Amino acid sequence: MARTQELLSNPVSVGVWNIDPHRSTIGFKAKSMWGLAPVKGRFTEFSGDGQITDTQTIFGRIDIHAASVDTKIRKRDDHLRSADFLEAEKFPDISVVVTGAEAIDRDTVDLRAQLTVKGTTAPLPLRTKVAVPTMARCACALRPPSTARTSASTAT
């Protein structure tokens, strides 16, 4: 894997990078009401892309289907989809709009983003793990608009 900073500074990286939902995960972990065990889950339906410009600026968007929340307990998932939490019928999408990024280490990037849930938008600092194909392997696939894919997952 190439280093994240190499990806950001290499001119061949300029273009659109699509999230590969088959190799990506959007997950979460939250404290339970009783504090005994954390609740872990993920969203199974999402799409998005990001763009690297020639000035090393990064921006992008991820759209998450709120009803795809999955904690492996159906009753809890139904409750999370209800008006008590995500209100998935009225607000079917959760969006994350990325406005900037800073490479932290080999595979970690801090994203500056805006999160919109149930029609309310708030700032979201987000640390993300990125798996980048080697430049030799993807250089031929990167033509604007690029169809090259990268694997990205959120870490919380």
ABEGO torsion letter per residue (X at the ends): XBBAAAAAABAAABEBBBBBAAABBBBBBBBBAAGABBBBBBBABBBEBBBBBAAGBBBEBBBBBAAABBAGBAAAAAAAABAABAGAAABABBBBBBABBBBABAABBBBBBBBBBGGBBBBBBBBBBBBBBBAAAAAAABBOBBABBBBBBBBX
